[in-house]
């Protein structure tokens, strides 16, 4: 679905605290028209944290001890 919505070269940035959903999303990226450009299982300990815009949900789950997973994938449609 994302491939149809994004122009060629468009990027999908996805963050979640749910590891099972993140692992599933990685599988889907690999099986789709996307190229995985970046992934981390702990966004706040990564170099991407400097430019991260933290959501309210992200802050709440981080405060509860959950790590935030993040991927960036490029549409190669």
N, C-alpha and C positions, 0 to 999 in steps of 0.2 A: 504494500500500500504506500509506504513512504516513497518508494521509487517513482510511483506515478505522480506524486505531489511535488517532488523536488526536481529542479532542472538538472541537466547533466553537470556534474561537478558540485552539486549542492551537498551540504553537510548535515548530518544528523548527529546531534549531541544529546546523549541519553545518560541520566543519572538516576540511581535507585539505591536504596538500602537493602533491597531484597536480593540476596545472592542467587537464589534459584531463578528468579526472573532475569537477572543479569546474565547468567550462564545460558539460559534459553535465548536471550537476545543476541548473544555472541554467536550462537549456532545459526540463528536466522540471518545474521549479517553475512556469515561465511557462505550461506546457501543462496544468497540473493545477488542483486546487482550493485552491491556496495563493497567498497574496499575498506577494511579496518585500518584506520590511521593511528588510533591511540586507544589504550585501555589501561585502567588502573582499578585495583580492588580497594584502594584507600585514597580517595581523592584528596583529603585534607593533609595527607602526608606526602603528596606528590607535588611536582613542580607546577601543575595546573592549578593548585590552590591559590596562587597569587592573583590569578585573573578570574577565579570562580565567583559567580554571583550566587550567594547562598539563599535558598528558598526558606520559607518558614518551616515547611515539613523537614527539610534537610537539617536545619538547626535543631528542631525538636528531637529527631532521631539520633543526631550526633550527640546531643546532650545525654541521651539514654545509653550511649556506648556503642551504637551501631556505626559501622564503617560505610561510607558512601562509595559505591562503585560508579565508574564513568567510562563511557566509550564515545569515540568520535569516528564516524564512518562517512565515506564520500561516495556519492551516487555516481556510478559509472554507466548509467543508462545508455 
